[in-house]
């Protein structure tokens, strides 16, 4: 009986966290327009996925978020476009998969940092490969590469710092 109550509370907590994270992801385009800041350059879906991975330890939830984030945002606010969402889902799934394979084995900050950088770079390779196939290769990279590297390194560093605690 107690395990059923604990599972229900855990499910309720996870569902609440997921709803909050999906809401945050849906608010990014609105905030971007409101403040005239290109927040999409910061790869908000990836950051929200990483937050979800930190807040909920169940790896299945990371895979669920990886699919839901682009799809719910596309349906709710029209961003990303359907074709970009089609590219983002495999990118986020790749990050969730690679990080679940590498991070579970890492114990030190530096190992975890390297694992997360590797996971995010693998995700970027998948995203840009699909984007080249699905969208016009002429507009393959719209966010500056340096910005993407700074976001990847910063997100990996923050993830590694919080994940160790």
C-alpha positions as CSV (number, residue, x, y, z in Angstrom):
1,X,0.0,0.0,0.0
2,X,2.8,2.4,0.9
3,X,4.6,1.8,-2.4
4,X,1.4,2.6,-4.3
5,X,1.1,6.0,-2.4
6,X,4.8,6.7,-3.0
7,X,4.5,5.9,-6.7
8,X,1.4,8.1,-7.0
9,X,3.2,11.0,-5.3
10,X,6.3,10.5,-7.4
11,X,4.1,10.4,-10.6
12,X,2.2,13.5,-9.5
13,X,5.5,15.4,-8.8
14,X,7.0,14.3,-12.1
15,X,3.8,15.3,-14.0
16,X,3.8,18.7,-12.3
17,X,7.5,19.3,-13.1
18,X,6.8,18.3,-16.7
19,X,3.8,20.7,-17.0
20,X,5.9,23.5,-15.6
21,X,8.8,22.8,-18.0
22,X,6.5,22.5,-21.0
23,X,4.9,25.8,-20.0
24,X,8.3,27.5,-19.8
25,X,9.2,26.1,-23.3
26,X,6.0,27.5,-24.7
27,X,6.6,30.9,-23.1
28,X,10.1,31.4,-24.7
29,X,8.7,32.6,-28.1
30,X,6.4,35.0,-26.4
31,X,9.1,36.4,-24.2
32,X,11.4,36.6,-27.2
33,X,8.9,38.8,-29.0
34,X,8.0,40.7,-25.9
35,X,11.5,41.8,-25.1
36,X,12.8,41.7,-28.7
37,X,15.6,39.3,-27.7
38,X,16.4,36.2,-29.8
39,X,16.1,33.8,-26.9
40,X,16.0,30.9,-29.4
41,X,19.7,31.4,-29.9
42,X,20.2,30.0,-26.4
43,X,18.6,26.6,-27.4
44,X,15.8,26.8,-24.8
45,X,14.4,23.3,-25.6
46,X,17.8,21.8,-24.7
47,X,18.0,23.8,-21.5
48,X,14.5,22.8,-20.5
49,X,15.3,19.2,-21.2
50,X,18.5,19.4,-19.1
51,X,16.4,21.0,-16.3
52,X,14.0,18.1,-16.5
53,X,16.8,15.6,-16.3
54,X,18.1,17.3,-13.2
55,X,14.7,17.5,-11.5
56,X,13.4,14.0,-12.4
57,X,15.8,11.1,-12.1
58,X,13.7,8.7,-14.3
59,X,15.4,8.5,-17.7
60,X,12.1,7.6,-19.3
61,X,10.9,11.0,-18.4
62,X,13.8,12.6,-20.3
63,X,12.8,10.7,-23.4
64,X,9.2,11.8,-23.0
65,X,10.3,15.4,-22.6
66,X,12.5,15.2,-25.6
67,X,9.5,14.3,-27.7
68,X,6.9,16.6,-26.0
69,X,8.9,19.8,-25.8
70,X,9.1,20.5,-29.6
71,X,5.7,19.0,-30.3
72,X,3.8,20.8,-27.6
73,X,5.5,24.1,-28.3
74,X,4.8,23.8,-32.0
75,X,1.1,23.0,-31.4
76,X,0.6,25.6,-28.6
77,X,2.5,28.6,-30.0
78,X,3.5,27.7,-33.5
79,X,7.3,27.7,-32.7
80,X,9.2,25.8,-33.9
81,X,7.9,25.1,-37.4
82,X,6.8,21.5,-38.0
83,X,9.9,20.7,-40.0
84,X,12.2,22.2,-37.4
85,X,10.3,20.3,-34.7
86,X,10.8,17.1,-36.8
87,X,14.6,17.8,-36.5
88,X,14.5,18.8,-32.9
89,X,12.9,15.7,-31.6
90,X,15.7,13.4,-32.7
91,X,18.3,15.9,-31.4
92,X,16.8,16.0,-28.0
93,X,16.3,12.2,-28.0
94,X,20.0,11.9,-28.9
95,X,21.0,14.1,-26.0
96,X,18.8,12.1,-23.6
97,X,20.1,8.8,-24.8
98,X,23.8,9.7,-25.0
99,X,23.7,11.4,-21.6
100,X,21.9,8.5,-20.0
101,X,24.6,6.2,-21.3
102,X,27.6,8.3,-20.3
103,X,26.5,10.3,-17.3
104,X,25.4,7.2,-15.3
105,X,29.0,6.1,-15.4
106,X,30.6,9.4,-14.5
107,X,31.4,10.4,-10.9
108,X,33.6,13.4,-11.2
109,X,32.6,16.9,-12.3
110,X,35.1,16.8,-15.2
111,X,33.8,13.4,-16.4
112,X,30.2,14.5,-16.2
113,X,31.1,17.8,-18.0
114,X,32.7,15.8,-20.8
115,X,29.8,13.4,-21.0
116,X,27.3,16.2,-21.3
117,X,29.3,18.1,-23.9
118,X,29.6,14.9,-25.9
119,X,25.8,14.3,-25.6
120,X,25.0,17.8,-26.7
121,X,27.4,17.7,-29.6
122,X,26.0,14.4,-30.7
123,X,22.6,16.0,-30.6
124,X,23.8,18.9,-32.7
125,X,25.2,16.5,-35.3
126,X,21.9,14.7,-35.5
127,X,20.0,18.0,-35.7
128,X,22.1,19.6,-38.5
129,X,22.2,16.3,-40.5
130,X,18.4,16.1,-40.4
131,X,18.0,19.9,-41.1
132,X,20.2,19.5,-44.1
133,X,18.0,16.7,-45.4
134,X,14.6,18.2,-44.5
135,X,15.2,22.0,-45.0
136,X,17.2,24.0,-47.4
137,X,21.0,23.5,-46.8
138,X,21.4,27.2,-47.7
139,X,20.1,28.2,-44.2
140,X,21.6,25.3,-42.4
141,X,23.2,27.3,-39.5
142,X,21.1,30.2,-38.4
143,X,22.6,30.6,-34.8
144,X,26.3,31.5,-34.8
145,X,28.5,28.6,-34.0
146,X,30.3,30.4,-31.2
147,X,27.0,31.1,-29.5
148,X,26.1,27.5,-29.8
149,X,29.4,26.4,-28.3
150,X,29.1,28.9,-25.4
151,X,25.6,27.5,-24.7
152,X,26.7,23.9,-24.9
153,X,29.7,24.5,-22.6
154,X,27.7,26.6,-20.1
155,X,24.8,24.2,-20.0
156,X,27.1,21.2,-19.5
157,X,29.0,23.0,-16.7
158,X,25.8,23.9,-14.9
159,X,24.4,20.4,-15.4
160,X,27.5,18.8,-14.1
161,X,27.6,21.1,-11.1
162,X,24.0,20.4,-10.1
163,X,23.9,16.7,-11.1
164,X,26.7,15.8,-8.6
165,X,24.7,17.1,-5.6
